[in-house]
């Protein structure tokens, strides 16, 4: 069945299958004008079907560049940053696959707290 990606307003996209929401992606824009992947979620029953990739491709189409944090959760906590920009293991695997497939660019991988952190 076809997956439809819709913008749900500022910095948010949702994936639907037959009018049922099966995933979402949030973008966080920082003070420097960079747009960060802030959170992505796909229903367990719909994982491994390319939905996360479609969500990310839609965000790239909308924003041009979508940055991915290389900072750990500890770094976010230490910097009082409660965003969801740090990657879980599945998120890191997805990002690495999308870099290999040239969907995401390696130069979009950044530490929001400075490259010399930790």
Residue, then its C-alpha position, 0 to 999 in steps of 0.5 A: x500500500x502507498x505511504x503518503x507523507x504530509x507536512x503537519x505544520x512547522x517542522x513536522x511531517x507524518x506518514x500515512x497508510x490508508x489515512x492511518x498515521x504510521x510515522x512522524x519526523x520532527x525538525x528543530x531549527x537552531x539559532x544558527x539557522x540549521x535544521x536538525x533531525x530532532x525525532x523520528x518514529x515509525x510504528x513497530x508494525x511498519x518498520x523496515x519498509x522505507x517509511x523513515x527514509x521517505x520522511x527524511x527525504x521529504x524533510x530534505x526536499x523541504x529544508x535542503x539540508x537536514x543536520x544530524x547530531x553526533x553528540x551523545x545524550x550525555x552531551x545534550x544533558x550536560x548542555x541543558x539541551x532537552x531536544x531529541x537530537x541524539x541518536x539511539x542505536x536504530x537511528x544511528x544505523x538508519x543515518x549510516x545507511x542513508x549516508x551510504x545511499x547518498x540520501x544524507x550527506x556526511x557533512x550534515x553530521x555535526x556536534x551542535x556543541x562544537x566539534x571538540x566536545x568530549 
